[in-house]
């Protein structure tokens, strides 16, 4: 039987890619951003982005 051998580096790279594909859509959903421009705006000014989305007190709207 031929066994496929993975190096540690290829395993870690594959794991990182798979985890990012799982995490990123959920993060974008929580953020509430609909486009790349909104994501960039949220990165630059999170409080301004929260006000833009209609959240008056963003500290009280933190999701866990």
N, C-alpha and C positions, 0 to 999 in steps of 0.2 A: 504494500500500500504506500503510495506516495503521500507524504505529509507536506503541506504547505507551511513554510516557515516565514514568520514575520520578524523583522528586526524591531527593536524597541522604538526606534525613531519612526518607522512607518506606522506602527501601532498608535503611537501618541499623535501623529499627524492625522490619522484617520479618526481617532477619537475626538480630537479637537474639531474637525470638520463636521462630524455627526452631531456633536453637542451644539455647535453654533447653528446648525440647521433646525434644531429643535427649539432653541432658546430665542432666537431673533424674532420669529413671528409673534410669539407671546409677548415679548418686550414691546414691540411696535403696537400691539393691541392695547396694552396697559397705558402706553404713552399717549395714545389717541391721535397719533400723527397719520395723516392720510397721504402725504407725499414726501419726497426727499427734501423739498424746501421747508416743510414744517418740521422735519427731523432736525435739520440744520438750525432752524430758528430755536427749537427746544434746547439744543446743545448750547447755543450762544446765550440765550436769555430764558432760563426755565421759568422764572416768575412771570415774565412778559408772555410766554407761551401759555401758561396757566390762565392768565387773565384773558388772553385771546380766545381760549376755549371756554370761558365763562366760569372759571373757578375763582371765586372771590378770595378765599383764604386757602392757598395751596398747601399749607402745612397740615391743615385738617383733612385734606383729600389724599394723603399718602396711602397707597394700597400695599398690602403685604402679600 
